[in-house]
Amino acid sequence: MMFEPLKETVALLKTYGDKMPEEIHLLLQKLPESWDNNKKLCLRVAESAAPLQAAEAAIIRNKCQ
């Protein structure tokens, strides 16, 4: 749904006779899956960084006391 405006823009350009390379169409098809994979990767990185952030916060809290 998020990439629908891009697809509509490509379709509009096509109506005006501007043809996009086939690789653009392939990328538009793969884009939602790539976006979902990136979101999952961000969540995994955030989960793995959370203990490190908590430890650093504890160190800073102890220094402030």
mmCIF file of the N, C-alpha and C atoms, coordinates in Angstrom:
data_MODEL
# 
_entry.id   MODEL 
# 
loop_
_atom_site.group_PDB 
_atom_site.id 
_atom_site.type_symbol 
_atom_site.label_atom_id 
_atom_site.label_alt_id 
_atom_site.label_comp_id 
_atom_site.label_asym_id 
_atom_site.label_entity_id 
_atom_site.label_seq_id 
_atom_site.pdbx_PDB_ins_code 
_atom_site.Cartn_x 
_atom_site.Cartn_y 
_atom_site.Cartn_z 
_atom_site.occupancy 
_atom_site.B_iso_or_equiv 
_atom_site.pdbx_formal_charge 
_atom_site.auth_seq_id 
_atom_site.auth_comp_id 
_atom_site.auth_asym_id 
_atom_site.auth_atom_id 
_atom_site.pdbx_PDB_model_num 
ATOM 1   N N  . MET A 1 1  ? 0.822  -1.185 0.000   1.00 0.00 ? 1  MET A N  1 
ATOM 2   C CA . MET A 1 1  ? 0.000  0.000  0.000   1.00 0.00 ? 1  MET A CA 1 
ATOM 3   C C  . MET A 1 1  ? 0.873  1.259  0.000   1.00 0.00 ? 1  MET A C  1 
ATOM 4   N N  . MET A 1 2  ? 1.982  1.179  0.698   1.00 0.00 ? 2  MET A N  1 
ATOM 5   C CA . MET A 1 2  ? 2.868  2.324  0.821   1.00 0.00 ? 2  MET A CA 1 
ATOM 6   C C  . MET A 1 2  ? 3.522  2.700  -0.516  1.00 0.00 ? 2  MET A C  1 
ATOM 7   N N  . PHE A 1 3  ? 3.706  1.708  -1.365  1.00 0.00 ? 3  PHE A N  1 
ATOM 8   C CA . PHE A 1 3  ? 4.394  1.944  -2.630  1.00 0.00 ? 3  PHE A CA 1 
ATOM 9   C C  . PHE A 1 3  ? 3.429  2.132  -3.796  1.00 0.00 ? 3  PHE A C  1 
ATOM 10  N N  . GLU A 1 4  ? 2.153  2.169  -3.494  1.00 0.00 ? 4  GLU A N  1 
ATOM 11  C CA . GLU A 1 4  ? 1.149  2.341  -4.533  1.00 0.00 ? 4  GLU A CA 1 
ATOM 12  C C  . GLU A 1 4  ? 1.323  3.665  -5.294  1.00 0.00 ? 4  GLU A C  1 
ATOM 13  N N  . PRO A 1 5  ? 1.640  4.791  -4.621  1.00 0.00 ? 5  PRO A N  1 
ATOM 14  C CA . PRO A 1 5  ? 1.855  6.035  -5.374  1.00 0.00 ? 5  PRO A CA 1 
ATOM 15  C C  . PRO A 1 5  ? 2.974  5.925  -6.416  1.00 0.00 ? 5  PRO A C  1 
ATOM 16  N N  . LEU A 1 6  ? 4.019  5.164  -6.104  1.00 0.00 ? 6  LEU A N  1 
ATOM 17  C CA . LEU A 1 6  ? 5.095  4.979  -7.081  1.00 0.00 ? 6  LEU A CA 1 
ATOM 18  C C  . LEU A 1 6  ? 4.591  4.228  -8.306  1.00 0.00 ? 6  LEU A C  1 
ATOM 19  N N  . LYS A 1 7  ? 3.809  3.186  -8.049  1.00 0.00 ? 7  LYS A N  1 
ATOM 20  C CA . LYS A 1 7  ? 3.264  2.411  -9.157  1.00 0.00 ? 7  LYS A CA 1 
ATOM 21  C C  . LYS A 1 7  ? 2.318  3.257  -9.997  1.00 0.00 ? 7  LYS A C  1 
ATOM 22  N N  . GLU A 1 8  ? 1.518  4.102  -9.336  1.00 0.00 ? 8  GLU A N  1 
ATOM 23  C CA . GLU A 1 8  ? 0.605  4.980  -10.061 1.00 0.00 ? 8  GLU A CA 1 
ATOM 24  C C  . GLU A 1 8  ? 1.364  5.996  -10.902 1.00 0.00 ? 8  GLU A C  1 
ATOM 25  N N  . THR A 1 9  ? 2.472  6.498  -10.375 1.00 0.00 ? 9  THR A N  1 
ATOM 26  C CA . THR A 1 9  ? 3.290  7.456  -11.131 1.00 0.00 ? 9  THR A CA 1 
ATOM 27  C C  . THR A 1 9  ? 3.870  6.808  -12.373 1.00 0.00 ? 9  THR A C  1 
ATOM 28  N N  . VAL A 1 10 ? 4.354  5.587  -12.237 1.00 0.00 ? 10 VAL A N  1 
ATOM 29  C CA . VAL A 1 10 ? 4.899  4.868  -13.387 1.00 0.00 ? 10 VAL A CA 1 
ATOM 30  C C  . VAL A 1 10 ? 3.795  4.634  -14.422 1.00 0.00 ? 10 VAL A C  1 
ATOM 31  N N  . ALA A 1 11 ? 2.598  4.278  -13.947 1.00 0.00 ? 11 ALA A N  1 
ATOM 32  C CA . ALA A 1 11 ? 1.478  4.055  -14.865 1.00 0.00 ? 11 ALA A CA 1 
ATOM 33  C C  . ALA A 1 11 ? 1.085  5.352  -15.562 1.00 0.00 ? 11 ALA A C  1 
ATOM 34  N N  . LEU A 1 12 ? 1.099  6.464  -14.843 1.00 0.00 ? 12 LEU A N  1 
ATOM 35  C CA . LEU A 1 12 ? 0.778  7.762  -15.436 1.00 0.00 ? 12 LEU A CA 1 
ATOM 36  C C  . LEU A 1 12 ? 1.796  8.141  -16.499 1.00 0.00 ? 12 LEU A C  1 
ATOM 37  N N  . LEU A 1 13 ? 3.067  7.941  -16.195 1.00 0.00 ? 13 LEU A N  1 
ATOM 38  C CA . LEU A 1 13 ? 4.110  8.238  -17.182 1.00 0.00 ? 13 LEU A CA 1 
ATOM 39  C C  . LEU A 1 13 ? 3.932  7.380  -18.426 1.00 0.00 ? 13 LEU A C  1 
ATOM 40  N N  . LYS A 1 14 ? 3.503  6.155  -18.225 1.00 0.00 ? 14 LYS A N  1 
ATOM 41  C CA . LYS A 1 14 ? 3.285  5.259  -19.364 1.00 0.00 ? 14 LYS A CA 1 
ATOM 42  C C  . LYS A 1 14 ? 2.160  5.779  -20.263 1.00 0.00 ? 14 LYS A C  1 
ATOM 43  N N  . THR A 1 15 ? 1.128  6.373  -19.650 1.00 0.00 ? 15 THR A N  1 
ATOM 44  C CA . THR A 1 15 ? 0.025  6.911  -20.459 1.00 0.00 ? 15 THR A CA 1 
ATOM 45  C C  . THR A 1 15 ? 0.486  8.089  -21.314 1.00 0.00 ? 15 THR A C  1 
ATOM 46  N N  . TYR A 1 16 ? 1.515  8.777  -20.883 1.00 0.00 ? 16 TYR A N  1 
ATOM 47  C CA . TYR A 1 16 ? 2.062  9.893  -21.652 1.00 0.00 ? 16 TYR A CA 1 
ATOM 48  C C  . TYR A 1 16 ? 3.174  9.458  -22.603 1.00 0.00 ? 16 TYR A C  1 
ATOM 49  N N  . GLY A 1 17 ? 3.345  8.162  -22.728 1.00 0.00 ? 17 GLY A N  1 
ATOM 50  C CA . GLY A 1 17 ? 4.307  7.641  -23.690 1.00 0.00 ? 17 GLY A CA 1 
ATOM 51  C C  . GLY A 1 17 ? 5.720  7.497  -23.174 1.00 0.00 ? 17 GLY A C  1 
ATOM 52  N N  . ASP A 1 18 ? 5.930  7.734  -21.900 1.00 0.00 ? 18 ASP A N  1 
ATOM 53  C CA . ASP A 1 18 ? 7.270  7.593  -21.311 1.00 0.00 ? 18 ASP A CA 1 
ATOM 54  C C  . ASP A 1 18 ? 7.398  6.175  -20.771 1.00 0.00 ? 18 ASP A C  1 
ATOM 55  N N  . LYS A 1 19 ? 8.218  5.369  -21.407 1.00 0.00 ? 19 LYS A N  1 
ATOM 56  C CA . LYS A 1 19 ? 8.369  3.975  -20.991 1.00 0.00 ? 19 LYS A CA 1 
ATOM 57  C C  . LYS A 1 19 ? 9.505  3.844  -19.989 1.00 0.00 ? 19 LYS A C  1 
ATOM 58  N N  . MET A 1 20 ? 9.230  3.091  -18.946 1.00 0.00 ? 20 MET A N  1 
ATOM 59  C CA . MET A 1 20 ? 10.231 2.806  -17.932 1.00 0.00 ? 20 MET A CA 1 
ATOM 60  C C  . MET A 1 20 ? 10.942 1.504  -18.303 1.00 0.00 ? 20 MET A C  1 
ATOM 61  N N  . PRO A 1 21 ? 12.219 1.407  -17.975 1.00 0.00 ? 21 PRO A N  1 
ATOM 62  C CA . PRO A 1 21 ? 12.920 0.143  -18.223 1.00 0.00 ? 21 PRO A CA 1 
ATOM 63  C C  . PRO A 1 21 ? 12.278 -0.995 -17.422 1.00 0.00 ? 21 PRO A C  1 
ATOM 64  N N  . GLU A 1 22 ? 12.425 -2.192 -17.921 1.00 0.00 ? 22 GLU A N  1 
ATOM 65  C CA . GLU A 1 22 ? 11.840 -3.363 -17.270 1.00 0.00 ? 22 GLU A CA 1 
ATOM 66  C C  . GLU A 1 22 ? 12.369 -3.540 -15.848 1.00 0.00 ? 22 GLU A C  1 
ATOM 67  N N  . GLU A 1 23 ? 13.618 -3.146 -15.612 1.00 0.00 ? 23 GLU A N  1 
ATOM 68  C CA . GLU A 1 23 ? 14.189 -3.302 -14.269 1.00 0.00 ? 23 GLU A CA 1 
ATOM 69  C C  . GLU A 1 23 ? 13.446 -2.445 -13.242 1.00 0.00 ? 23 GLU A C  1 
ATOM 70  N N  . ILE A 1 24 ? 12.898 -1.306 -13.670 1.00 0.00 ? 24 ILE A N  1 
ATOM 71  C CA . ILE A 1 24 ? 12.115 -0.466 -12.761 1.00 0.00 ? 24 ILE A CA 1 
ATOM 72  C C  . ILE A 1 24 ? 10.856 -1.214 -12.316 1.00 0.00 ? 24 ILE A C  1 
ATOM 73  N N  . HIS A 1 25 ? 10.205 -1.869 -13.264 1.00 0.00 ? 25 HIS A N  1 
ATOM 74  C CA . HIS A 1 25 ? 9.005  -2.632 -12.929 1.00 0.00 ? 25 HIS A CA 1 
ATOM 75  C C  . HIS A 1 25 ? 9.341  -3.798 -11.991 1.00 0.00 ? 25 HIS A C  1 
ATOM 76  N N  . LEU A 1 26 ? 10.457 -4.439 -12.230 1.00 0.00 ? 26 LEU A N  1 
ATOM 77  C CA . LEU A 1 26 ? 10.874 -5.542 -11.352 1.00 0.00 ? 26 LEU A CA 1 
ATOM 78  C C  . LEU A 1 26 ? 11.191 -5.035 -9.944  1.00 0.00 ? 26 LEU A C  1 
ATOM 79  N N  . LEU A 1 27 ? 11.860 -3.888 -9.879  1.00 0.00 ? 27 LEU A N  1 
ATOM 80  C CA . LEU A 1 27 ? 12.184 -3.316 -8.571  1.00 0.00 ? 27 LEU A CA 1 
ATOM 81  C C  . LEU A 1 27 ? 10.919 -2.924 -7.819  1.00 0.00 ? 27 LEU A C  1 
ATOM 82  N N  . LEU A 1 28 ? 9.946  -2.378 -8.514  1.00 0.00 ? 28 LEU A N  1 
ATOM 83  C CA . LEU A 1 28 ? 8.686  -2.008 -7.865  1.00 0.00 ? 28 LEU A CA 1 
ATOM 84  C C  . LEU A 1 28 ? 7.959  -3.234 -7.324  1.00 0.00 ? 28 LEU A C  1 
ATOM 85  N N  . GLN A 1 29 ? 8.112  -4.370 -7.973  1.00 0.00 ? 29 GLN A N  1 
ATOM 86  C CA . GLN A 1 29 ? 7.480  -5.589 -7.491  1.00 0.00 ? 29 GLN A CA 1 
ATOM 87  C C  . GLN A 1 29 ? 8.202  -6.130 -6.256  1.00 0.00 ? 29 GLN A C  1 
ATOM 88  N N  . LYS A 1 30 ? 9.518  -5.983 -6.219  1.00 0.00 ? 30 LYS A N  1 
ATOM 89  C CA . LYS A 1 30 ? 10.313 -6.514 -5.110  1.00 0.00 ? 30 LYS A CA 1 
ATOM 90  C C  . LYS A 1 30 ? 10.392 -5.552 -3.920  1.00 0.00 ? 30 LYS A C  1 
ATOM 91  N N  . LEU A 1 31 ? 10.057 -4.298 -4.142  1.00 0.00 ? 31 LEU A N  1 
ATOM 92  C CA . LEU A 1 31 ? 10.222 -3.271 -3.118  1.00 0.00 ? 31 LEU A CA 1 
ATOM 93  C C  . LEU A 1 31 ? 9.464  -3.562 -1.821  1.00 0.00 ? 31 LEU A C  1 
ATOM 94  N N  . PRO A 1 32 ? 8.194  -3.956 -1.854  1.00 0.00 ? 32 PRO A N  1 
ATOM 95  C CA . PRO A 1 32 ? 7.506  -4.227 -0.579  1.00 0.00 ? 32 PRO A CA 1 
ATOM 96  C C  . PRO A 1 32 ? 8.174  -5.338 0.240   1.00 0.00 ? 32 PRO A C  1 
ATOM 97  N N  . GLU A 1 33 ? 8.627  -6.381 -0.415  1.00 0.00 ? 33 GLU A N  1 
ATOM 98  C CA . GLU A 1 33 ? 9.299  -7.468 0.304   1.00 0.00 ? 33 GLU A CA 1 
ATOM 99  C C  . GLU A 1 33 ? 10.618 -6.984 0.908   1.00 0.00 ? 33 GLU A C  1 
ATOM 100 N N  . SER A 1 34 ? 11.360 -6.200 0.154   1.00 0.00 ? 34 SER A N  1 
ATOM 101 C CA . SER A 1 34 ? 12.621 -5.661 0.672   1.00 0.00 ? 34 SER A CA 1 
ATOM 102 C C  . SER A 1 34 ? 12.371 -4.749 1.867   1.00 0.00 ? 34 SER A C  1 
ATOM 103 N N  . TRP A 1 35 ? 11.309 -3.957 1.798   1.00 0.00 ? 35 TRP A N  1 
ATOM 104 C CA . TRP A 1 35 ? 10.967 -3.057 2.889   1.00 0.00 ? 35 TRP A CA 1 
ATOM 105 C C  . TRP A 1 35 ? 10.634 -3.856 4.147   1.00 0.00 ? 35 TRP A C  1 
ATOM 106 N N  . ASP A 1 36 ? 9.847  -4.916 3.991   1.00 0.00 ? 36 ASP A N  1 
ATOM 107 C CA . ASP A 1 36 ? 9.514  -5.764 5.138   1.00 0.00 ? 36 ASP A CA 1 
ATOM 108 C C  . ASP A 1 36 ? 10.760 -6.404 5.735   1.00 0.00 ? 36 ASP A C  1 
ATOM 109 N N  . ASN A 1 37 ? 11.675 -6.851 4.882   1.00 0.00 ? 37 ASN A N  1 
ATOM 110 C CA . ASN A 1 37 ? 12.927 -7.439 5.380   1.00 0.00 ? 37 ASN A CA 1 
ATOM 111 C C  . ASN A 1 37 ? 13.746 -6.419 6.148   1.00 0.00 ? 37 ASN A C  1 
ATOM 112 N N  . ASN A 1 38 ? 13.788 -5.181 5.678   1.00 0.00 ? 38 ASN A N  1 
ATOM 113 C CA . ASN A 1 38 ? 14.531 -4.129 6.376   1.00 0.00 ? 38 ASN A CA 1 
ATOM 114 C C  . ASN A 1 38 ? 13.909 -3.822 7.733   1.00 0.00 ? 38 ASN A C  1 
ATOM 115 N N  . LYS A 1 39 ? 12.570 -3.801 7.794   1.00 0.00 ? 39 LYS A N  1 
ATOM 116 C CA . LYS A 1 39 ? 11.901 -3.556 9.074   1.00 0.00 ? 39 LYS A CA 1 
ATOM 117 C C  . LYS A 1 39 ? 12.224 -4.669 10.065  1.00 0.00 ? 39 LYS A C  1 
ATOM 118 N N  . LYS A 1 40 ? 12.215 -5.915 9.603   1.00 0.00 ? 40 LYS A N  1 
ATOM 119 C CA . LYS A 1 40 ? 12.541 -7.041 10.479  1.00 0.00 ? 40 LYS A CA 1 
ATOM 120 C C  . LYS A 1 40 ? 13.979 -6.948 10.965  1.00 0.00 ? 40 LYS A C  1 
ATOM 121 N N  . LEU A 1 41 ? 14.885 -6.566 10.077  1.00 0.00 ? 41 LEU A N  1 
ATOM 122 C CA . LEU A 1 41 ? 16.285 -6.415 10.459  1.00 0.00 ? 41 LEU A CA 1 
ATOM 123 C C  . LEU A 1 41 ? 16.443 -5.320 11.508  1.00 0.00 ? 41 LEU A C  1 
ATOM 124 N N  . CYS A 1 42 ? 15.740 -4.217 11.347  1.00 0.00 ? 42 CYS A N  1 
ATOM 125 C CA . CYS A 1 42 ? 15.813 -3.132 12.329  1.00 0.00 ? 42 CYS A CA 1 
ATOM 126 C C  . CYS A 1 42 ? 15.331 -3.595 13.693  1.00 0.00 ? 42 CYS A C  1 
ATOM 127 N N  . LEU A 1 43 ? 14.271 -4.380 13.711  1.00 0.00 ? 43 LEU A N  1 
ATOM 128 C CA . LEU A 1 43 ? 13.772 -4.897 14.982  1.00 0.00 ? 43 LEU A CA 1 
ATOM 129 C C  . LEU A 1 43 ? 14.784 -5.826 15.649  1.00 0.00 ? 43 LEU A C  1 
ATOM 130 N N  . ARG A 1 44 ? 15.426 -6.670 14.846  1.00 0.00 ? 44 ARG A N  1 
ATOM 131 C CA . ARG A 1 44 ? 16.439 -7.578 15.413  1.00 0.00 ? 44 ARG A CA 1 
ATOM 132 C C  . ARG A 1 44 ? 17.621 -6.799 15.968  1.00 0.00 ? 44 ARG A C  1 
ATOM 133 N N  . VAL A 1 45 ? 18.053 -5.779 15.258  1.00 0.00 ? 45 VAL A N  1 
ATOM 134 C CA . VAL A 1 45 ? 19.177 -4.963 15.725  1.00 0.00 ? 45 VAL A CA 1 
ATOM 135 C C  . VAL A 1 45 ? 18.798 -4.229 17.007  1.00 0.00 ? 45 VAL A C  1 
ATOM 136 N N  . ALA A 1 46 ? 17.590 -3.699 17.044  1.00 0.00 ? 46 ALA A N  1 
ATOM 137 C CA . ALA A 1 46 ? 17.141 -2.995 18.249  1.00 0.00 ? 46 ALA A CA 1 
ATOM 138 C C  . ALA A 1 46 ? 17.074 -3.945 19.439  1.00 0.00 ? 46 ALA A C  1 
ATOM 139 N N  . GLU A 1 47 ? 16.612 -5.162 19.212  1.00 0.00 ? 47 GLU A N  1 
ATOM 140 C CA . GLU A 1 47 ? 16.551 -6.146 20.294  1.00 0.00 ? 47 GLU A CA 1 
ATOM 141 C C  . GLU A 1 47 ? 17.935 -6.521 20.795  1.00 0.00 ? 47 GLU A C  1 
ATOM 142 N N  . SER A 1 48 ? 18.877 -6.650 19.889  1.00 0.00 ? 48 SER A N  1 
ATOM 143 C CA . SER A 1 48 ? 20.224 -7.028 20.316  1.00 0.00 ? 48 SER A CA 1 
ATOM 144 C C  . SER A 1 48 ? 20.962 -5.854 20.962  1.00 0.00 ? 48 SER A C  1 
ATOM 145 N N  . ALA A 1 49 ? 20.561 -4.624 20.634  1.00 0.00 ? 49 ALA A N  1 
ATOM 146 C CA . ALA A 1 49 ? 21.212 -3.453 21.224  1.00 0.00 ? 49 ALA A CA 1 
ATOM 147 C C  . ALA A 1 49 ? 20.609 -3.076 22.571  1.00 0.00 ? 49 ALA A C  1 
ATOM 148 N N  . ALA A 1 50 ? 19.403 -3.525 22.847  1.00 0.00 ? 50 ALA A N  1 
ATOM 149 C CA . ALA A 1 50 ? 18.711 -3.133 24.074  1.00 0.00 ? 50 ALA A CA 1 
ATOM 150 C C  . ALA A 1 50 ? 19.507 -3.477 25.343  1.00 0.00 ? 50 ALA A C  1 
ATOM 151 N N  . PRO A 1 51 ? 20.068 -4.676 25.471  1.00 0.00 ? 51 PRO A N  1 
ATOM 152 C CA . PRO A 1 51 ? 20.856 -4.957 26.691  1.00 0.00 ? 51 PRO A CA 1 
ATOM 153 C C  . PRO A 1 51 ? 22.081 -4.046 26.821  1.00 0.00 ? 51 PRO A C  1 
ATOM 154 N N  . LEU A 1 52 ? 22.706 -3.739 25.708  1.00 0.00 ? 52 LEU A N  1 
ATOM 155 C CA . LEU A 1 52 ? 23.868 -2.849 25.750  1.00 0.00 ? 52 LEU A CA 1 
ATOM 156 C C  . LEU A 1 52 ? 23.458 -1.439 26.170  1.00 0.00 ? 52 LEU A C  1 
ATOM 157 N N  . GLN A 1 53 ? 22.326 -0.986 25.682  1.00 0.00 ? 53 GLN A N  1 
ATOM 158 C CA . GLN A 1 53 ? 21.830 0.342  26.065  1.00 0.00 ? 53 GLN A CA 1 
ATOM 159 C C  . GLN A 1 53 ? 21.465 0.371  27.545  1.00 0.00 ? 53 GLN A C  1 
ATOM 160 N N  . ALA A 1 54 ? 20.854 -0.693 28.023  1.00 0.00 ? 54 ALA A N  1 
ATOM 161 C CA . ALA A 1 54 ? 20.482 -0.755 29.437  1.00 0.00 ? 54 ALA A CA 1 
ATOM 162 C C  . ALA A 1 54 ? 21.720 -0.742 30.322  1.00 0.00 ? 54 ALA A C  1 
ATOM 163 N N  . ALA A 1 55 ? 22.736 -1.466 29.918  1.00 0.00 ? 55 ALA A N  1 
ATOM 164 C CA . ALA A 1 55 ? 23.979 -1.493 30.692  1.00 0.00 ? 55 ALA A CA 1 
ATOM 165 C C  . ALA A 1 55 ? 24.630 -0.118 30.716  1.00 0.00 ? 55 ALA A C  1 
ATOM 166 N N  . GLU A 1 56 ? 24.641 0.538  29.586  1.00 0.00 ? 56 GLU A N  1 
ATOM 167 C CA . GLU A 1 56 ? 25.235 1.883  29.523  1.00 0.00 ? 56 GLU A CA 1 
ATOM 168 C C  . GLU A 1 56 ? 24.425 2.867  30.356  1.00 0.00 ? 56 GLU A C  1 
ATOM 169 N N  . ALA A 1 57 ? 23.106 2.737  30.326  1.00 0.00 ? 57 ALA A N  1 
ATOM 170 C CA . ALA A 1 57 ? 22.253 3.606  31.145  1.00 0.00 ? 57 ALA A CA 1 
ATOM 171 C C  . ALA A 1 57 ? 22.528 3.391  32.624  1.00 0.00 ? 57 ALA A C  1 
ATOM 172 N N  . ALA A 1 58 ? 22.753 2.147  33.021  1.00 0.00 ? 58 ALA A N  1 
ATOM 173 C CA . ALA A 1 58 ? 23.068 1.858  34.426  1.00 0.00 ? 58 ALA A CA 1 
ATOM 174 C C  . ALA A 1 58 ? 24.405 2.488  34.833  1.00 0.00 ? 58 ALA A C  1 
ATOM 175 N N  . ILE A 1 59 ? 25.372 2.432  33.945  1.00 0.00 ? 59 ILE A N  1 
ATOM 176 C CA . ILE A 1 59 ? 26.682 3.037  34.236  1.00 0.00 ? 59 ILE A CA 1 
ATOM 177 C C  . ILE A 1 59 ? 26.532 4.545  34.421  1.00 0.00 ? 59 ILE A C  1 
ATOM 178 N N  . ILE A 1 60 ? 25.782 5.166  33.536  1.00 0.00 ? 60 ILE A N  1 
ATOM 179 C CA . ILE A 1 60 ? 25.582 6.625  33.608  1.00 0.00 ? 60 ILE A CA 1 
ATOM 180 C C  . ILE A 1 60 ? 24.799 6.970  34.875  1.00 0.00 ? 60 ILE A C  1 
ATOM 181 N N  . ARG A 1 61 ? 23.801 6.170  35.217  1.00 0.00 ? 61 ARG A N  1 
ATOM 182 C CA . ARG A 1 61 ? 23.022 6.410  36.433  1.00 0.00 ? 61 ARG A CA 1 
ATOM 183 C C  . ARG A 1 61 ? 23.909 6.333  37.668  1.00 0.00 ? 61 ARG A C  1 
ATOM 184 N N  . ASN A 1 62 ? 24.804 5.359  37.702  1.00 0.00 ? 62 ASN A N  1 
ATOM 185 C CA . ASN A 1 62 ? 25.703 5.218  38.842  1.00 0.00 ? 62 ASN A CA 1 
ATOM 186 C C  . ASN A 1 62 ? 26.673 6.385  38.933  1.00 0.00 ? 62 ASN A C  1 
ATOM 187 N N  . LYS A 1 63 ? 27.125 6.894  37.805  1.00 0.00 ? 63 LYS A N  1 
ATOM 188 C CA . LYS A 1 63 ? 28.047 8.038  37.807  1.00 0.00 ? 63 LYS A CA 1 
ATOM 189 C C  . LYS A 1 63 ? 27.338 9.298  38.288  1.00 0.00 ? 63 LYS A C  1 
ATOM 190 N N  . CYS A 1 64 ? 26.056 9.419  37.979  1.00 0.00 ? 64 CYS A N  1 
ATOM 191 C CA . CYS A 1 64 ? 25.306 10.612 38.383  1.00 0.00 ? 64 CYS A CA 1 
ATOM 192 C C  . CYS A 1 64 ? 24.971 10.608 39.869  1.00 0.00 ? 64 CYS A C  1 
ATOM 193 N N  . GLN A 1 65 ? 24.916 9.432  40.457  1.00 0.00 ? 65 GLN A N  1 
ATOM 194 C CA . GLN A 1 65 ? 24.587 9.357  41.890  1.00 0.00 ? 65 GLN A CA 1 
ATOM 195 C C  . GLN A 1 65 ? 25.801 9.675  42.667  1.00 0.00 ? 65 GLN A C  1 
# 
